[in-house]
């Protein structure tokens, strides 16, 4: 039998606002025409072609 190790974590998880103090809601972001918008649109287009049942399987 392989040796197994178990580590206990005593630190608590920080909220994302602790890591990113200047964060803002995504609704406040507007992508203008450019490489980031084209990449986002391409990602959406490709993801919509997936069969959801197969993707989840």
C-alpha distance matrix in Angstrom:
0.0 3.8 6.5 8.8 12.5 15.3 18.8 21.8 24.9 28.1 30.5 32.3 32.9 36.4 38.7 39.6 43.1 41.7 40.4 43.4 46.4 49.0 47.4 49.7 49.4 48.7 51.8 53.8 52.7 55.0 54.1 57.2 57.6 55.5 52.2 50.0 51.9 51.7 47.9 47.5 49.7 47.9 44.5 46.1 47.6 44.4 42.3 45.0 44.7 41.1 40.7 39.3 37.5 35.7 35.0 33.3 31.4
3.8 0.0 3.8 6.2 9.8 12.9 16.2 19.5 22.3 25.7 27.8 29.8 30.2 33.6 36.0 36.7 40.2 38.8 37.3 40.3 43.3 45.8 44.4 46.8 46.7 46.0 49.3 51.1 49.9 52.2 51.2 54.3 54.7 52.5 49.2 47.1 49.1 48.9 45.1 44.8 47.2 45.4 42.1 43.8 45.5 42.3 40.3 43.2 43.0 39.5 39.4 38.0 36.5 34.6 33.6 32.0 30.4
6.5 3.8 0.0 3.8 6.7 10.1 13.3 16.6 19.6 22.8 25.2 27.4 28.2 31.6 34.2 35.2 38.5 36.8 35.4 38.7 41.5 44.2 43.0 45.6 45.7 45.3 48.6 50.3 49.3 51.7 51.0 54.1 54.7 52.5 49.3 47.0 49.1 49.3 45.5 45.1 47.7 46.1 42.7 44.4 46.4 43.4 41.3 44.2 44.3 40.9 41.0 39.3 38.0 36.4 35.0 33.3 32.1
8.8 6.2 3.8 0.0 3.8 6.7 10.1 13.3 16.3 19.5 21.8 23.9 24.7 28.1 30.7 31.8 35.1 33.5 32.3 35.5 38.3 41.0 39.8 42.3 42.3 42.1 45.3 47.0 46.2 48.7 48.1 51.4 52.2 50.1 47.0 44.5 46.6 46.9 43.1 42.5 45.2 43.8 40.3 41.9 44.0 41.1 38.9 41.8 42.1 38.7 38.8 36.8 35.7 34.3 32.7 30.9 29.9
12.5 9.8 6.7 3.8 0.0 3.7 6.6 10.0 12.9 16.1 18.4 20.8 21.8 25.2 28.0 29.2 32.4 30.5 29.4 32.8 35.4 38.3 37.3 40.0 40.3 40.2 43.6 45.1 44.3 47.1 46.6 49.9 50.9 48.8 45.8 43.3 45.4 46.0 42.3 41.6 44.5 43.4 39.8 41.4 43.8 41.1 38.8 41.8 42.4 39.2 39.5 37.4 36.5 35.3 33.4 31.5 31.0
15.3 12.9 10.1 6.7 3.7 0.0 3.8 6.6 9.8 12.9 15.4 17.5 18.7 22.3 25.0 26.6 29.7 27.8 27.1 30.6 33.0 36.0 34.9 37.5 37.8 38.0 41.2 42.8 42.3 45.2 45.0 48.4 49.7 47.8 45.0 42.2 44.2 45.1 41.4 40.4 43.3 42.5 38.9 40.2 42.8 40.4 37.8 40.7 41.6 38.4 38.6 36.2 35.5 34.7 32.6 30.4 30.3
18.8 16.2 13.3 10.1 6.6 3.8 0.0 3.8 6.4 9.6 11.9 14.4 15.8 19.2 22.2 23.9 26.8 24.6 24.0 27.5 29.8 33.0 32.1 34.9 35.4 35.9 39.2 40.5 40.1 43.1 43.1 46.5 47.9 46.0 43.3 40.5 42.6 43.7 40.1 39.1 42.2 41.6 38.0 39.4 42.2 40.0 37.5 40.4 41.6 38.6 39.1 36.6 36.3 35.5 33.1 31.1 31.3
21.8 19.5 16.6 13.3 10.0 6.6 3.8 0.0 3.7 6.3 9.2 11.5 13.5 17.0 20.0 22.2 24.8 22.6 22.5 26.2 28.1 31.4 30.6 33.3 33.9 34.6 37.8 39.1 39.1 42.3 42.6 46.1 47.8 46.1 43.6 40.6 42.6 43.9 40.5 39.2 42.3 42.0 38.4 39.5 42.5 40.6 37.9 40.6 42.2 39.2 39.6 36.9 36.7 36.3 33.8 31.5 32.1
24.9 22.3 19.6 16.3 12.9 9.8 6.4 3.7 0.0 3.8 5.7 8.0 10.0 13.3 16.5 18.7 21.2 18.9 18.9 22.5 24.4 27.8 27.1 29.8 30.6 31.5 34.7 35.8 35.9 39.2 39.6 43.1 44.9 43.3 41.0 37.9 39.8 41.4 38.1 36.7 40.0 39.9 36.3 37.4 40.6 38.9 36.2 39.0 40.8 38.0 38.7 35.9 36.1 35.8 33.0 30.9 31.9
28.1 25.7 22.8 19.5 16.1 12.9 9.6 6.3 3.8 0.0 3.8 6.5 9.6 12.5 15.9 18.5 20.5 17.9 18.6 22.2 23.6 27.1 26.8 29.6 30.5 31.9 35.0 35.9 36.3 39.7 40.4 43.9 46.0 44.6 42.5 39.3 41.2 43.1 39.9 38.4 41.7 41.9 38.4 39.4 42.7 41.2 38.5 41.2 43.2 40.6 41.3 38.3 38.6 38.6 35.8 33.6 34.8
30.5 27.8 25.2 21.8 18.4 15.4 11.9 9.2 5.7 3.8 0.0 3.8 6.6 9.0 12.6 15.1 16.9 14.2 14.8 18.5 19.8 23.4 23.1 26.0 27.2 28.6 31.8 32.5 32.9 36.4 37.1 40.6 42.8 41.3 39.4 36.2 38.1 40.2 37.1 35.6 39.0 39.4 36.0 36.9 40.4 39.1 36.5 39.2 41.4 39.0 40.0 37.1 37.7 37.7 34.7 32.7 34.2
32.3 29.8 27.4 23.9 20.8 17.5 14.4 11.5 8.0 6.5 3.8 0.0 3.8 6.3 9.5 12.5 14.3 12.1 13.3 16.7 17.8 21.3 20.8 23.3 24.2 25.8 28.8 29.6 30.3 33.9 34.9 38.4 40.8 39.6 37.9 34.5 36.2 38.4 35.5 33.6 36.9 37.6 34.2 34.8 38.3 37.3 34.6 37.0 39.4 37.1 38.0 35.0 35.7 36.1 33.0 30.9 32.8
32.9 30.2 28.2 24.7 21.8 18.7 15.8 13.5 10.0 9.6 6.6 3.8 0.0 3.8 6.6 9.1 11.5 9.9 10.6 13.8 15.4 18.6 17.7 20.2 20.9 22.3 25.3 26.3 26.8 30.3 31.2 34.8 37.1 36.0 34.3 30.8 32.5 34.7 31.8 29.9 33.1 33.9 30.5 31.1 34.7 33.8 31.0 33.5 36.0 33.8 34.9 31.9 32.9 33.3 30.0 28.1 30.2
36.4 33.6 31.6 28.1 25.2 22.3 19.2 17.0 13.3 12.5 9.0 6.3 3.8 0.0 3.7 6.4 8.0 6.1 7.4 10.5 11.7 15.1 14.4 17.1 18.2 20.0 23.0 23.6 24.2 27.9 29.0 32.5 35.0 34.0 32.6 29.1 30.7 33.2 30.6 28.7 32.0 33.1 29.9 30.5 34.2 33.6 31.0 33.4 36.1 34.4 35.7 32.7 34.1 34.6 31.2 29.5 32.0
38.7 36.0 34.2 30.7 28.0 25.0 22.2 20.0 16.5 15.9 12.6 9.5 6.6 3.7 0.0 3.8 5.4 5.5 7.1 9.0 10.1 13.0 11.7 13.9 14.8 16.7 19.5 20.2 21.1 24.8 26.2 29.8 32.4 31.7 30.6 27.0 28.3 30.9 28.6 26.3 29.5 30.9 27.8 28.1 31.8 31.6 29.0 31.1 34.1 32.5 33.8 30.8 32.5 33.2 29.8 28.2 31.0
39.6 36.7 35.2 31.8 29.2 26.6 23.9 22.2 18.7 18.5 15.1 12.5 9.1 6.4 3.8 0.0 3.8 5.3 5.2 6.1 8.1 10.4 8.7 11.2 12.2 13.7 16.9 17.4 17.9 21.5 22.7 26.2 28.8 28.0 26.8 23.3 24.7 27.4 25.1 23.0 26.3 27.7 24.7 25.2 28.9 28.8 26.4 28.7 31.7 30.4 32.1 29.3 31.3 31.8 28.3 27.1 30.1
43.1 40.2 38.5 35.1 32.4 29.7 26.8 24.8 21.2 20.5 16.9 14.3 11.5 8.0 5.4 3.8 0.0 3.8 5.4 5.0 5.1 7.7 6.8 9.4 11.2 13.6 16.4 16.2 17.3 21.0 22.7 26.0 28.9 28.4 27.6 24.1 25.4 28.5 26.5 24.4 27.7 29.4 26.8 27.1 30.9 31.2 28.9 31.0 34.1 33.1 34.9 32.2 34.4 35.0 31.5 30.4 33.5
41.7 38.8 36.8 33.5 30.5 27.8 24.6 22.6 18.9 17.9 14.2 12.1 9.9 6.1 5.5 5.3 3.8 0.0 3.8 5.6 5.7 9.3 9.6 12.7 14.9 17.1 20.1 19.7 20.5 24.2 25.6 28.9 31.7 30.8 29.8 26.4 28.1 31.0 28.9 27.1 30.5 32.0 29.3 29.9 33.6 33.6 31.4 33.8 36.7 35.5 37.3 34.6 36.6 37.0 33.4 32.3 35.1
40.4 37.3 35.4 32.3 29.4 27.1 24.0 22.5 18.9 18.6 14.8 13.3 10.6 7.4 7.1 5.2 5.4 3.8 0.0 3.8 6.1 9.0 9.1 12.7 14.9 16.4 19.7 19.3 19.4 22.9 23.8 27.0 29.5 28.3 27.0 23.7 25.8 28.5 26.1 24.7 28.2 29.5 26.8 27.8 31.5 31.2 29.3 31.9 34.7 33.5 35.5 33.1 35.2 35.3 31.6 30.8 33.6
43.4 40.3 38.7 35.5 32.8 30.6 27.5 26.2 22.5 22.2 18.5 16.7 13.8 10.5 9.0 6.1 5.0 5.6 3.8 0.0 3.8 5.6 5.6 9.3 12.0 13.5 16.7 15.9 16.0 19.5 20.6 23.7 26.4 25.3 24.4 21.2 23.1 26.0 24.0 22.5 26.0 27.5 25.2 26.1 29.7 29.9 28.2 30.6 33.5 32.8 35.0 32.7 35.1 35.3 31.6 31.1 34.1
46.4 43.3 41.5 38.3 35.4 33.0 29.8 28.1 24.4 23.6 19.8 17.8 15.4 11.7 10.1 8.1 5.1 5.7 6.1 3.8 0.0 3.8 5.7 9.0 12.2 14.5 17.3 15.9 16.8 20.4 21.9 24.9 27.9 27.1 26.7 23.5 25.2 28.4 26.7 25.0 28.4 30.3 28.1 28.8 32.4 32.9 31.2 33.3 36.4 35.8 38.0 35.5 38.0 38.5 34.8 34.2 37.3
49.0 45.8 44.2 41.0 38.3 36.0 33.0 31.4 27.8 27.1 23.4 21.3 18.6 15.1 13.0 10.4 7.7 9.3 9.0 5.6 3.8 0.0 3.8 6.6 10.3 12.5 14.9 13.0 13.7 17.2 18.9 21.6 24.7 24.2 24.1 21.0 22.5 25.9 24.6 23.0 26.2 28.4 26.6 27.2 30.7 31.6 30.1 32.1 35.3 35.1 37.4 35.2 38.0 38.4 34.7 34.5 37.7
47.4 44.4 43.0 39.8 37.3 34.9 32.1 30.6 27.1 26.8 23.1 20.8 17.7 14.4 11.7 8.7 6.8 9.6 9.1 5.6 5.7 3.8 0.0 3.8 7.0 9.0 11.8 10.5 11.2 14.9 16.6 19.8 22.9 22.5 22.3 18.9 20.1 23.5 22.1 20.1 23.3 25.5 23.5 23.8 27.5 28.3 26.7 28.6 31.8 31.6 33.8 31.6 34.3 35.0 31.3 31.0 34.3
49.7 46.8 45.6 42.3 40.0 37.5 34.9 33.3 29.8 29.6 26.0 23.3 20.2 17.1 13.9 11.2 9.4 12.7 12.7 9.3 9.0 6.6 3.8 0.0 3.8 6.5 8.4 7.1 8.6 12.4 14.8 17.9 21.3 21.5 21.8 18.3 18.9 22.4 21.5 19.2 21.9 24.5 22.8 22.6 26.2 27.5 25.8 27.3 30.7 30.8 32.9 30.7 33.6 34.5 31.0 30.7 34.3
49.4 46.7 45.7 42.3 40.3 37.8 35.4 33.9 30.6 30.5 27.2 24.2 20.9 18.2 14.8 12.2 11.2 14.9 14.9 12.0 12.2 10.3 7.0 3.8 0.0 3.8 5.3 5.6 7.6 11.2 13.8 17.2 20.5 21.2 21.5 17.9 17.8 21.3 20.5 17.6 20.0 22.8 21.0 20.2 23.8 25.3 23.4 24.5 28.1 28.2 30.2 27.8 30.8 32.0 28.6 28.3 31.9
48.7 46.0 45.3 42.1 40.2 38.0 35.9 34.6 31.5 31.9 28.6 25.8 22.3 20.0 16.7 13.7 13.6 17.1 16.4 13.5 14.5 12.5 9.0 6.5 3.8 0.0 3.8 5.2 5.4 8.6 10.8 14.4 17.4 18.0 18.2 14.6 14.2 17.6 16.8 13.8 16.2 19.0 17.3 16.5 20.1 21.7 20.0 21.1 24.6 25.0 27.1 25.1 28.2 29.3 25.9 25.9 29.6
51.8 49.3 48.6 45.3 43.6 41.2 39.2 37.8 34.7 35.0 31.8 28.8 25.3 23.0 19.5 16.9 16.4 20.1 19.7 16.7 17.3 14.9 11.8 8.4 5.3 3.8 0.0 3.8 5.5 7.8 10.8 14.0 17.2 18.6 19.5 16.1 14.9 18.3 18.3 15.1 16.6 19.9 18.6 17.2 20.5 22.7 21.0 21.5 25.2 25.9 27.8 25.8 29.1 30.5 27.3 27.4 31.1
53.8 51.1 50.3 47.0 45.1 42.8 40.5 39.1 35.8 35.9 32.5 29.6 26.3 23.6 20.2 17.4 16.2 19.7 19.3 15.9 15.9 13.0 10.5 7.1 5.6 5.2 3.8 0.0 3.8 6.6 10.0 12.8 16.4 17.7 19.0 15.8 15.0 18.8 19.0 16.3 18.1 21.4 20.5 19.5 22.7 24.9 23.7 24.3 27.9 28.7 31.0 29.2 32.5 33.6 30.4 30.6 34.3
52.7 49.9 49.3 46.2 44.3 42.3 40.1 39.1 35.9 36.3 32.9 30.3 26.8 24.2 21.1 17.9 17.3 20.5 19.4 16.0 16.8 13.7 11.2 8.6 7.6 5.4 5.5 3.8 0.0 3.8 6.5 9.6 13.1 14.1 15.2 12.0 11.4 15.1 15.4 12.9 14.9 18.1 17.5 16.9 20.0 22.1 21.3 22.3 25.6 26.6 29.2 27.7 31.2 32.0 28.7 29.3 33.0
55.0 52.2 51.7 48.7 47.1 45.2 43.1 42.3 39.2 39.7 36.4 33.9 30.3 27.9 24.8 21.5 21.0 24.2 22.9 19.5 20.4 17.2 14.9 12.4 11.2 8.6 7.8 6.6 3.8 0.0 3.8 6.3 9.9 11.5 13.3 10.7 9.2 13.0 14.0 11.9 13.1 16.6 16.7 16.0 18.6 21.1 20.8 21.4 24.7 26.2 28.9 27.8 31.5 32.2 29.1 30.1 33.7
54.1 51.2 51.0 48.1 46.6 45.0 43.1 42.6 39.6 40.4 37.1 34.9 31.2 29.0 26.2 22.7 22.7 25.6 23.8 20.6 21.9 18.9 16.6 14.8 13.8 10.8 10.8 10.0 6.5 3.8 0.0 3.8 6.7 7.9 9.6 7.2 5.7 9.4 10.7 9.2 10.5 13.7 14.2 14.1 16.4 18.8 19.1 20.0 22.8 24.6 27.6 26.9 30.6 31.0 27.8 29.3 32.8
57.2 54.3 54.1 51.4 49.9 48.4 46.5 46.1 43.1 43.9 40.6 38.4 34.8 32.5 29.8 26.2 26.0 28.9 27.0 23.7 24.9 21.6 19.8 17.9 17.2 14.4 14.0 12.8 9.6 6.3 3.8 0.0 3.8 6.1 9.1 8.3 6.5 9.4 11.8 11.2 11.7 14.7 16.1 16.1 17.7 20.3 21.2 21.8 24.4 26.5 29.7 29.4 33.2 33.4 30.4 32.2 35.5
57.6 54.7 54.7 52.2 50.9 49.7 47.9 47.8 44.9 46.0 42.8 40.8 37.1 35.0 32.4 28.8 28.9 31.7 29.5 26.4 27.9 24.7 22.9 21.3 20.5 17.4 17.2 16.4 13.1 9.9 6.7 3.8 0.0 3.8 7.2 7.9 5.9 7.3 10.4 10.8 10.6 13.0 15.2 15.6 16.4 19.0 20.5 21.1 23.2 25.6 28.9 29.1 32.9 32.8 30.1 32.2 35.3
55.5 52.5 52.5 50.1 48.8 47.8 46.0 46.1 43.3 44.6 41.3 39.6 36.0 34.0 31.7 28.0 28.4 30.8 28.3 25.3 27.1 24.2 22.5 21.5 21.2 18.0 18.6 17.7 14.1 11.5 7.9 6.1 3.8 0.0 3.8 5.6 5.5 6.2 8.7 10.1 10.8 12.3 14.4 15.6 16.5 18.4 20.2 21.4 23.2 25.4 28.9 29.2 32.9 32.4 29.5 31.8 34.7
52.2 49.2 49.3 47.0 45.8 45.0 43.3 43.6 41.0 42.5 39.4 37.9 34.3 32.6 30.6 26.8 27.6 29.8 27.0 24.4 26.7 24.1 22.3 21.8 21.5 18.2 19.5 19.0 15.2 13.3 9.6 9.1 7.2 3.8 0.0 3.8 5.5 5.1 6.0 8.6 9.9 10.4 12.2 14.2 15.2 16.4 18.2 20.0 21.5 23.3 27.0 27.3 30.9 30.1 27.1 29.5 32.3
50.0 47.1 47.0 44.5 43.3 42.2 40.5 40.6 37.9 39.3 36.2 34.5 30.8 29.1 27.0 23.3 24.1 26.4 23.7 21.2 23.5 21.0 18.9 18.3 17.9 14.6 16.1 15.8 12.0 10.7 7.2 8.3 7.9 5.6 3.8 0.0 3.8 5.5 5.1 6.1 8.6 9.8 10.5 12.3 14.2 15.4 16.4 18.4 20.4 21.9 25.4 25.3 28.8 28.3 25.1 27.1 30.1
51.9 49.1 49.1 46.6 45.4 44.2 42.6 42.6 39.8 41.2 38.1 36.2 32.5 30.7 28.3 24.7 25.4 28.1 25.8 23.1 25.2 22.5 20.1 18.9 17.8 14.2 14.9 15.0 11.4 9.2 5.7 6.5 5.9 5.5 5.5 3.8 0.0 3.8 5.4 5.0 6.1 8.5 9.8 10.6 12.2 14.2 15.3 16.5 18.8 20.7 24.1 24.1 27.8 27.6 24.6 26.7 29.8
51.7 48.9 49.3 46.9 46.0 45.1 43.7 43.9 41.4 43.1 40.2 38.4 34.7 33.2 30.9 27.4 28.5 31.0 28.5 26.0 28.4 25.9 23.5 22.4 21.3 17.6 18.3 18.8 15.1 13.0 9.4 9.4 7.3 6.2 5.1 5.5 3.8 0.0 3.8 5.5 5.1 6.1 8.6 9.9 10.4 12.2 14.2 15.4 17.0 19.2 22.8 23.3 27.0 26.4 23.7 26.2 29.0
47.9 45.1 45.5 43.1 42.3 41.4 40.1 40.5 38.1 39.9 37.1 35.5 31.8 30.6 28.6 25.1 26.5 28.9 26.1 24.0 26.7 24.6 22.1 21.5 20.5 16.8 18.3 19.0 15.4 14.0 10.7 11.8 10.4 8.7 6.0 5.1 5.4 3.8 0.0 3.8 5.5 5.1 6.1 8.7 9.8 10.6 12.2 14.3 15.8 17.4 21.0 21.4 24.9 24.0 21.1 23.6 26.3
47.5 44.8 45.1 42.5 41.6 40.4 39.1 39.2 36.7 38.4 35.6 33.6 29.9 28.7 26.3 23.0 24.4 27.1 24.7 22.5 25.0 23.0 20.1 19.2 17.6 13.8 15.1 16.3 12.9 11.9 9.2 11.2 10.8 10.1 8.6 6.1 5.0 5.5 3.8 0.0 3.8 5.4 5.1 6.3 8.6 10.0 10.6 12.3 14.6 16.1 19.5 19.3 23.0 22.7 19.6 21.7 24.8
49.7 47.2 47.7 45.2 44.5 43.3 42.2 42.3 40.0 41.7 39.0 36.9 33.1 32.0 29.5 26.3 27.7 30.5 28.2 26.0 28.4 26.2 23.3 21.9 20.0 16.2 16.6 18.1 14.9 13.1 10.5 11.7 10.6 10.8 9.9 8.6 6.1 5.1 5.5 3.8 0.0 3.8 5.4 5.1 6.1 8.7 10.0 10.7 12.8 15.1 18.4 18.7 22.5 22.3 19.7 22.1 25.1
47.9 45.4 46.1 43.8 43.4 42.5 41.6 42.0 39.9 41.9 39.4 37.6 33.9 33.1 30.9 27.7 29.4 32.0 29.5 27.5 30.3 28.4 25.5 24.5 22.8 19.0 19.9 21.4 18.1 16.6 13.7 14.7 13.0 12.3 10.4 9.8 8.5 6.1 5.1 5.4 3.8 0.0 3.8 5.4 5.0 6.2 8.5 9.9 11.1 13.2 16.9 17.7 21.3 20.5 18.0 20.9 23.5
44.5 42.1 42.7 40.3 39.8 38.9 38.0 38.4 36.3 38.4 36.0 34.2 30.5 29.9 27.8 24.7 26.8 29.3 26.8 25.2 28.1 26.6 23.5 22.8 21.0 17.3 18.6 20.5 17.5 16.7 14.2 16.1 15.2 14.4 12.2 10.5 9.8 8.6 6.1 5.1 5.4 3.8 0.0 3.8 5.4 5.2 6.1 8.5 10.2 11.4 14.9 15.2 18.7 18.0 15.1 17.7 20.5
46.1 43.8 44.4 41.9 41.4 40.2 39.4 39.5 37.4 39.4 36.9 34.8 31.1 30.5 28.1 25.2 27.1 29.9 27.8 26.1 28.8 27.2 23.8 22.6 20.2 16.5 17.2 19.5 16.9 16.0 14.1 16.1 15.6 15.6 14.2 12.3 10.6 9.9 8.7 6.3 5.1 5.4 3.8 0.0 3.8 5.5 5.2 6.1 8.8 10.5 13.6 13.6 17.4 17.4 14.7 17.0 20.1
47.6 45.5 46.4 44.0 43.8 42.8 42.2 42.5 40.6 42.7 40.4 38.3 34.7 34.2 31.8 28.9 30.9 33.6 31.5 29.7 32.4 30.7 27.5 26.2 23.8 20.1 20.5 22.7 20.0 18.6 16.4 17.7 16.4 16.5 15.2 14.2 12.2 10.4 9.8 8.6 6.1 5.0 5.4 3.8 0.0 3.8 5.6 5.4 6.8 9.5 12.8 13.8 17.4 17.1 15.2 18.0 20.6
44.4 42.3 43.4 41.1 41.1 40.4 40.0 40.6 38.9 41.2 39.1 37.3 33.8 33.6 31.6 28.8 31.2 33.6 31.2 29.9 32.9 31.6 28.3 27.5 25.3 21.7 22.7 24.9 22.1 21.1 18.8 20.3 19.0 18.4 16.4 15.4 14.2 12.2 10.6 10.0 8.7 6.2 5.2 5.5 3.8 0.0 3.8 5.5 5.4 7.2 10.9 12.3 15.6 14.6 12.5 15.7 18.0
42.3 40.3 41.3 38.9 38.8 37.8 37.5 37.9 36.2 38.5 36.5 34.6 31.0 31.0 29.0 26.4 28.9 31.4 29.3 28.2 31.2 30.1 26.7 25.8 23.4 20.0 21.0 23.7 21.3 20.8 19.1 21.2 20.5 20.2 18.2 16.4 15.3 14.2 12.2 10.6 10.0 8.5 6.1 5.2 5.6 3.8 0.0 3.8 5.4 5.6 8.9 9.3 12.8 12.3 9.8 12.6 15.3
45.0 43.2 44.2 41.8 41.8 40.7 40.4 40.6 39.0 41.2 39.2 37.0 33.5 33.4 31.1 28.7 31.0 33.8 31.9 30.6 33.3 32.1 28.6 27.3 24.5 21.1 21.5 24.3 22.3 21.4 20.0 21.8 21.1 21.4 20.0 18.4 16.5 15.4 14.3 12.3 10.7 9.9 8.5 6.1 5.4 5.5 3.8 0.0 3.8 5.5 8.0 8.7 12.3 12.6 11.0 13.5 16.2
44.7 43.0 44.3 42.1 42.4 41.6 41.6 42.2 40.8 43.2 41.4 39.4 36.0 36.1 34.1 31.7 34.1 36.7 34.7 33.5 36.4 35.3 31.8 30.7 28.1 24.6 25.2 27.9 25.6 24.7 22.8 24.4 23.2 23.2 21.5 20.4 18.8 17.0 15.8 14.6 12.8 11.1 10.2 8.8 6.8 5.4 5.4 3.8 0.0 3.8 6.6 8.8 11.9 11.4 10.5 13.7 15.6
41.1 39.5 40.9 38.7 39.2 38.4 38.6 39.2 38.0 40.6 39.0 37.1 33.8 34.4 32.5 30.4 33.1 35.5 33.5 32.8 35.8 35.1 31.6 30.8 28.2 25.0 25.9 28.7 26.6 26.2 24.6 26.5 25.6 25.4 23.3 21.9 20.7 19.2 17.4 16.1 15.1 13.2 11.4 10.5 9.5 7.2 5.6 5.5 3.8 0.0 3.8 5.8 8.7 7.7 6.7 10.1 11.9
40.7 39.4 41.0 38.8 39.5 38.6 39.1 39.6 38.7 41.3 40.0 38.0 34.9 35.7 33.8 32.1 34.9 37.3 35.5 35.0 38.0 37.4 33.8 32.9 30.2 27.1 27.8 31.0 29.2 28.9 27.6 29.7 28.9 28.9 27.0 25.4 24.1 22.8 21.0 19.5 18.4 16.9 14.9 13.6 12.8 10.9 8.9 8.0 6.6 3.8 0.0 3.8 5.6 5.4 6.1 8.7 10.0
39.3 38.0 39.3 36.8 37.4 36.2 36.6 36.9 35.9 38.3 37.1 35.0 31.9 32.7 30.8 29.3 32.2 34.6 33.1 32.7 35.5 35.2 31.6 30.7 27.8 25.1 25.8 29.2 27.7 27.8 26.9 29.4 29.1 29.2 27.3 25.3 24.1 23.3 21.4 19.3 18.7 17.7 15.2 13.6 13.8 12.3 9.3 8.7 8.8 5.8 3.8 0.0 3.8 5.5 4.9 6.1 8.5
37.5 36.5 38.0 35.7 36.5 35.5 36.3 36.7 36.1 38.6 37.7 35.7 32.9 34.1 32.5 31.3 34.4 36.6 35.2 35.1 38.0 38.0 34.3 33.6 30.8 28.2 29.1 32.5 31.2 31.5 30.6 33.2 32.9 32.9 30.9 28.8 27.8 27.0 24.9 23.0 22.5 21.3 18.7 17.4 17.4 15.6 12.8 12.3 11.9 8.7 5.6 3.8 0.0 3.8 5.4 5.3 6.1
35.7 34.6 36.4 34.3 35.3 34.7 35.5 36.3 35.8 38.6 37.7 36.1 33.3 34.6 33.2 31.8 35.0 37.0 35.3 35.3 38.5 38.4 35.0 34.5 32.0 29.3 30.5 33.6 32.0 32.2 31.0 33.4 32.8 32.4 30.1 28.3 27.6 26.4 24.0 22.7 22.3 20.5 18.0 17.4 17.1 14.6 12.3 12.6 11.4 7.7 5.4 5.5 3.8 0.0 3.8 5.5 5.0
35.0 33.6 35.0 32.7 33.4 32.6 33.1 33.8 33.0 35.8 34.7 33.0 30.0 31.2 29.8 28.3 31.5 33.4 31.6 31.6 34.8 34.7 31.3 31.0 28.6 25.9 27.3 30.4 28.7 29.1 27.8 30.4 30.1 29.5 27.1 25.1 24.6 23.7 21.1 19.6 19.7 18.0 15.1 14.7 15.2 12.5 9.8 11.0 10.5 6.7 6.1 4.9 5.4 3.8 0.0 3.8 5.5
33.3 32.0 33.3 30.9 31.5 30.4 31.1 31.5 30.9 33.6 32.7 30.9 28.1 29.5 28.2 27.1 30.4 32.3 30.8 31.1 34.2 34.5 31.0 30.7 28.3 25.9 27.4 30.6 29.3 30.1 29.3 32.2 32.2 31.8 29.5 27.1 26.7 26.2 23.6 21.7 22.1 20.9 17.7 17.0 18.0 15.7 12.6 13.5 13.7 10.1 8.7 6.1 5.3 5.5 3.8 0.0 3.8
31.4 30.4 32.1 29.9 31.0 30.3 31.3 32.1 31.9 34.8 34.2 32.8 30.2 32.0 31.0 30.1 33.5 35.1 33.6 34.1 37.3 37.7 34.3 34.3 31.9 29.6 31.1 34.3 33.0 33.7 32.8 35.5 35.3 34.7 32.3 30.1 29.8 29.0 26.3 24.8 25.1 23.5 20.5 20.1 20.6 18.0 15.3 16.2 15.6 11.9 10.0 8.5 6.1 5.0 5.5 3.8 0.0
